[in-house]
Amino acid sequence: MRNFLFILTILSAQLFADDHSIAVLDFTGEGIHVSELKTLSEQFRIELLKQDSLRVMDYNDMALVLSNAGYEKPECTTMECAVIISMLLEREWMAKIHIAKIGEVYVSEGRLFDSNSGRVINVVNYDHELSMEGLISRGMHNLAEMLMSTRIPMDIHTGKNLVYIKTKPKGAMVRVGRDTLNGVTPMPLDRVVFESRPIILLKTGFEPYRLKYLPEDDSDVIFVELQHSVLQIGTLVFPNPVPEDIAIVSEDGEDRFLIDEGALEVKQLTAGKYTLESKEFIINDGDFRIRHRRTTHVSPVFHRVLDVEKDRDRYKLKRNLLIGTIILSVGTRGYLQFKSGQLYNDYSSENPESDIRHKKIEQLDQMKPIMDGISLLPVFPIIYYHAKYLKMNRRLEQR
């Protein structure tokens, strides 16, 4: 029991932090078609993306990492495999889901792994007599909430008469009709009350929000993002003119727009987290946060993709040429050693050509230090050009 409470405490503490990252393996299952498992895993990722302060690893990036590590596809059937993969993906958490169809019931088991230690930090089970459509629309939402948030009581998910209200930011009062309930969000509410009386969410500094009806997907959890009473906007300033094809993208990916080429500032940007993106450029230090009535200064570094590729190929060519120089000089040095040894073996004071052979041996011996020097001189430039080559490769991988 102590271990269970300790795990819940750790998970709860982590969930209150910002910008958690997670990877989701392909679902495994029994009695379910592969295409249906794929659809469920895609919907599960979407539900995770809807959660605030949670970054879900791109599926293609995950598949590439695991492919390079020798895994044919991003899925696991054993605990040992899941532990290893969770560490390889280098995300804070990793989710592994197994769904089995038993009769008319879908039984889902979710495991959440801590990628740093490979330890299982949460295990949840979710089973309902739903159709496949219901499992996609409602089941994946509930499973994602159960796996990622210990703040939602278990009876919310298992009972059919409760709905859980979450707000961003939390701490909103809930008024039912003319009565204000005790406590603040997040909080559970009976579905009957929800459907029979008007419900308003109130928080100082934010616009009142009226909940008019239950979600169409019949979810157990309602998430509401409250709007400030006064529009929260700020200004973004760049130290140098922005090149073409640079876009500002909001944290949730819903807002995306291009910056005018040569712009030095962007005004009236809604408060929140953003990042700079481009197909033509690799951008370093492109993440920023806009705060209300404040000017945010950012100093992104733009590297044109074509230029980086040219630099990478140029450094690679120089490195290979120098490596070829070493190989050639080492080969020449070996030839000189062989030739001088051959002449020395044939050397004799009685041979009329002894003086000529002696001079040739001396000439060959004089060339050996030169070849040794030529072999050593390119070593440090090779290290330098190889380091530059790797640096260019890393920049290209950031795209």
C-alpha positions in Angstrom: 0.0 0.0 0.0 2.9 2.4 0.8 4.5 1.7 -2.5 1.2 2.4 -4.3 0.7 5.7 -2.5 4.4 6.6 -3.2 3.9 6.0 -6.9 0.7 8.1 -7.0 2.5 10.9 -5.2 5.4 10.9 -7.7 3.0 10.8 -10.7 0.9 13.5 -9.3 3.9 15.7 -8.7 5.1 15.2 -12.2 1.7 15.9 -13.7 1.5 19.3 -12.2 4.7 20.3 -14.0 4.8 21.8 -17.4 5.9 20.4 -20.7 5.9 16.7 -20.0 6.9 14.5 -23.0 5.5 11.0 -23.8 5.9 8.4 -26.5 3.1 5.9 -27.3 3.9 2.5 -28.7 1.7 0.8 -31.3 -1.2 -0.9 -29.5 -1.2 -4.7 -29.2 -4.4 -6.7 -29.0 -6.3 -10.0 -29.1 -9.4 -10.5 -31.2 -9.0 -7.1 -32.9 -7.9 -6.4 -36.4 -4.6 -4.7 -36.9 -6.2 -1.7 -38.7 -8.5 -1.2 -35.8 -5.6 -1.2 -33.3 -3.9 1.4 -35.5 -7.0 3.6 -35.4 -7.2 3.3 -31.6 -3.5 4.1 -31.1 -3.9 7.2 -33.3 -7.0 8.3 -31.4 -5.2 7.7 -28.1 -2.3 10.0 -29.3 -4.9 12.7 -30.2 -6.4 12.5 -26.7 -3.0 12.9 -25.2 -2.3 15.9 -27.3 -5.6 17.5 -26.0 -4.2 17.4 -22.5 -2.5 20.6 -21.3 1.3 20.7 -21.0 1.8 17.3 -22.6 4.0 16.8 -25.7 3.5 13.6 -27.6 6.4 12.2 -29.6 5.9 12.2 -33.4 5.1 8.7 -34.6 7.6 8.8 -37.5 10.4 10.1 -35.3 9.7 7.2 -32.8 9.6 4.6 -35.6 13.0 6.0 -37.0 14.6 5.8 -33.5 13.5 2.3 -32.9 14.4 1.2 -36.5 17.9 2.5 -36.0 18.0 0.4 -32.8 17.0 -2.8 -34.6 13.2 -2.8 -33.9 11.1 -3.6 -36.9 8.1 -1.7 -35.6 7.2 0.4 -32.5 5.4 -2.2 -30.4 6.2 -4.6 -27.6 4.7 -7.8 -26.2 7.0 -8.3 -23.2 7.8 -6.2 -20.2 11.6 -6.4 -20.9 11.1 -5.0 -24.4 9.0 -2.1 -23.1 11.5 -1.2 -20.5 14.4 -1.1 -23.1 12.3 0.9 -25.6 11.2 3.4 -23.0 14.9 4.2 -22.3 15.8 4.4 -26.0 13.1 6.9 -26.8 14.5 9.5 -24.3 11.1 10.9 -23.4 9.9 11.4 -19.8 7.2 8.8 -20.1 6.2 6.0 -22.5 2.7 4.4 -22.8 2.0 0.8 -23.7 -1.6 -0.3 -24.3 -3.0 -3.8 -24.8 -6.6 -4.3 -25.8 -8.4 -7.6 -25.9 -12.0 -8.4 -27.1 -13.7 -10.8 -24.8 -17.2 -11.6 -26.0 -18.8 -8.2 -26.5 -16.5 -6.4 -24.1 -13.2 -4.6 -24.9 -10.7 -5.0 -22.0 -7.9 -2.4 -22.1 -4.8 -2.3 -20.0 -2.5 0.7 -20.0 1.0 0.9 -18.5 3.0 4.1 -18.0 6.8 3.8 -17.9 9.3 6.2 -16.5 11.9 6.4 -19.3 14.8 7.4 -17.0 14.5 4.3 -14.8 12.4 1.9 -17.0 10.0 1.6 -13.9 6.3 1.1 -14.3 4.7 4.1 -12.5 1.0 3.6 -13.3 -1.2 0.7 -14.5 -4.8 1.1 -15.3 -7.6 -1.2 -16.6 -10.6 0.0 -18.5 -13.3 -2.3 -19.8 -16.7 -1.4 -21.1 -19.3 -3.0 -23.3 -18.9 -0.5 -26.1 -18.9 -0.8 -29.9 -15.7 -0.1 -31.7 -17.0 3.4 -32.5 -17.6 4.0 -28.8 -14.2 2.7 -27.9 -12.7 5.2 -30.3 -14.8 8.2 -29.4 -15.2 7.7 -25.6 -12.9 4.8 -24.5 -9.6 6.3 -25.7 -10.5 9.6 -24.0 -11.2 7.9 -20.7 -8.2 5.6 -21.0 -5.9 8.6 -21.6 -7.3 10.5 -18.7 -7.0 7.5 -16.4 -3.4 6.7 -17.4 -2.1 10.3 -17.1 -4.1 11.8 -14.3 -4.5 10.5 -10.8 -6.4 13.6 -10.0 -9.5 12.1 -11.5 -11.3 9.7 -9.0 -11.6 6.1 -10.3 -15.4 6.2 -9.7 -15.7 8.8 -12.4 -14.5 6.3 -15.0 -16.4 3.3 -13.7 -19.6 5.0 -12.8 -22.0 6.3 -15.4 -23.7 9.0 -13.3 -20.8 11.3 -12.8 -19.0 13.8 -15.0 -15.6 15.4 -14.1 -15.1 19.1 -14.8 -11.5 20.3 -15.4 -10.6 23.9 -16.2 -7.5 25.7 -17.3 -6.5 27.4 -15.1 -7.9 25.3 -12.3 -9.7 26.7 -9.2 -12.9 27.9 -10.8 -16.1 28.0 -8.7 -19.1 26.0 -10.0 -22.6 27.6 -9.8 -25.6 25.3 -10.3 -28.7 27.4 -10.9 -28.5 30.0 -8.1 -26.3 27.9 -5.8 -22.5 27.9 -5.7 -21.1 24.5 -4.8 -18.4 24.0 -2.2 -15.0 23.5 -3.7 -13.4 24.5 -7.0 -12.4 22.7 -10.2 -11.4 20.1 -10.9 -14.5 18.4 -9.4 -17.1 15.7 -10.1 -20.8 16.5 -10.8 -23.8 14.3 -11.2 -25.0 14.0 -14.8 -28.6 14.4 -13.7 -27.8 17.8 -12.2 -25.8 18.7 -15.2 -28.6 18.0 -17.6 -31.4 19.6 -15.5 -30.0 22.9 -14.3 -27.8 25.7 -15.9 -24.1 25.5 -14.8 -21.7 28.4 -14.8 -18.0 28.3 -14.1 -16.6 31.4 -12.4 -13.1 32.6 -11.7 -11.7 36.0 -10.9 -10.1 37.6 -13.9 -11.8 35.3 -16.4 -15.0 35.4 -18.4 -17.9 33.3 -16.9 -18.4 30.1 -18.9 -21.7 28.4 -19.2 -21.9 24.7 -19.7 -24.9 24.1 -21.8 -24.8 20.4 -22.6 -22.7 17.3 -22.2 -20.0 16.6 -24.8 -21.3 14.8 -27.9 -18.9 11.9 -27.4 -20.4 11.3 -24.0 -17.0 11.7 -22.3 -16.6 11.3 -18.6 -14.3 14.4 -18.4 -15.1 17.9 -19.5 -12.2 20.2 -20.1 -12.8 24.0 -20.4 -10.2 26.6 -21.1 -11.3 29.8 -19.5 -10.8 33.1 -21.3 -9.3 36.1 -19.6 -11.7 39.0 -19.1 -9.2 41.2 -20.9 -7.5 39.7 -24.0 -4.0 38.7 -23.1 -1.6 39.9 -25.8 2.1 40.8 -26.1 4.8 41.7 -28.6 7.6 39.6 -30.1 10.8 41.3 -31.1 13.7 40.0 -33.1 17.3 41.4 -33.1 17.7 41.0 -36.9 15.3 40.9 -39.8 13.5 37.6 -40.2 14.1 35.6 -43.4 11.4 34.2 -45.6 9.3 31.1 -44.8 9.4 31.5 -41.0 6.1 30.6 -39.2 5.0 31.1 -35.6 3.2 28.0 -34.3 1.2 27.8 -31.0 1.9 25.1 -28.5 -1.2 23.2 -29.4 -0.5 23.5 -33.1 -3.9 25.1 -33.8 -2.5 28.6 -34.6 0.0 28.9 -37.4 0.9 31.9 -39.5 3.9 33.2 -41.5 6.0 36.2 -40.4 6.5 38.9 -43.0 10.0 38.6 -44.5 12.3 41.2 -43.0 10.1 41.8 -40.0 11.6 42.9 -36.7 8.6 42.5 -34.5 5.2 40.8 -34.3 2.5 42.8 -32.4 -0.7 41.6 -30.6 0.3 38.0 -30.3 -2.0 36.1 -27.9 -0.3 35.1 -24.7 1.0 31.5 -24.5 3.8 29.3 -25.7 5.1 29.3 -29.3 7.8 28.0 -31.5 9.3 29.1 -34.8 9.2 26.6 -37.7 10.3 26.5 -41.3 10.9 24.1 -44.1 13.7 26.2 -45.6 15.6 26.8 -42.3 16.8 24.9 -39.3 16.0 27.1 -36.2 17.9 27.1 -32.9 16.5 28.9 -29.9 13.1 29.2 -31.5 10.9 28.6 -28.5 9.4 31.5 -26.5 6.5 32.5 -24.3 4.3 35.6 -24.8 3.1 37.4 -21.6 0.4 39.9 -21.3 1.4 43.5 -22.1 5.1 42.5 -22.2 7.6 42.5 -25.0 9.4 39.2 -25.5 12.9 39.4 -27.0 14.0 36.3 -28.9 17.3 35.6 -30.6 16.8 32.6 -32.9 19.6 31.4 -35.1 18.5 30.5 -38.7 20.5 28.0 -40.7 19.4 27.5 -44.3 18.9 23.8 -45.0 20.7 23.9 -48.4 23.7 25.7 -46.8 23.9 23.2 -44.0 23.8 20.3 -46.5 26.5 22.0 -48.6 28.7 22.6 -45.5 28.2 19.0 -44.4 29.2 17.6 -47.8 32.2 20.0 -48.0 33.5 18.9 -44.6 33.0 15.3 -45.5 35.0 15.7 -48.7 37.9 17.5 -46.9 37.9 14.8 -44.3 37.9 12.0 -46.8 40.7 13.7 -48.9 42.9 14.0 -45.8 42.2 10.4 -44.9 43.2 9.4 -48.4 46.4 11.4 -47.9 47.2 9.4 -44.8 46.5 6.2 -46.5 48.7 7.2 -49.5 51.6 8.4 -47.2 51.4 5.2 -45.1 51.5 3.1 -48.3 54.5 5.1 -49.6 56.2 4.7 -46.3 55.7 1.0 -46.4 57.1 0.9 -50.0 60.2 2.9 -48.9 60.8 0.5 -46.1 60.4 -2.5 -48.3 62.7 -1.0 -51.1 65.5 0.0 -48.7 65.4 -3.4 -47.1 65.7 -5.1 -50.5 68.6 -2.9 -51.4 70.3 -3.5 -48.1 70.0 -7.2 -48.5 71.7 -7.0 -51.9 74.4 -4.6 -50.6 78.0 -5.9 -50.7 81.4 -4.1 -50.7 82.6 -6.4 -53.5 79.7 -5.4 -55.8 80.8 -2.7 -58.3 77.4 -1.0 -57.9 77.6 -0.9 -54.0 78.2 2.8 -53.9 75.1 3.4 -56.1 73.0 1.1 -53.8 74.3 2.8 -50.7 73.3 6.2 -52.1 69.8 4.9 -52.9 69.4 3.5 -49.4 70.4 6.8 -48.0 67.9 8.6 -50.2 65.1 6.2 -49.2 65.9 6.6 -45.5 65.8 10.4 -45.9 62.3 10.2 -47.4 60.9 8.0 -44.5 60.7 10.9 -42.0 59.0 13.0 -44.6 56.3 10.3 -45.1 55.9 10.0 -41.4 55.3 13.7 -41.1 52.8 13.7 -44.0 51.0 10.8 -42.2 50.8 12.8 -38.9 50.0 16.3 -40.1 46.4 15.5 -41.3 45.3 13.9 -38.1 44.1 17.0 -36.3 42.4 18.5 -39.4 40.6 15.2 -39.9 39.3 15.4 -36.3 38.2 19.0 -36.9 36.4 18.3 -40.2 34.8 15.2 -38.8 33.5 17.2 -35.8 32.1 19.8 -38.2 30.5 17.1 -40.3 28.8 15.6 -37.3 27.6 19.1 -36.2 26.0 19.7 -39.6 24.3 16.3 -39.4 22.9 17.1 -36.0 21.5 20.4 -37.3 19.8 18.5 -40.2 18.3 16.0 -37.7 16.6 18.9 -35.9 14.2 19.5 -38.8 
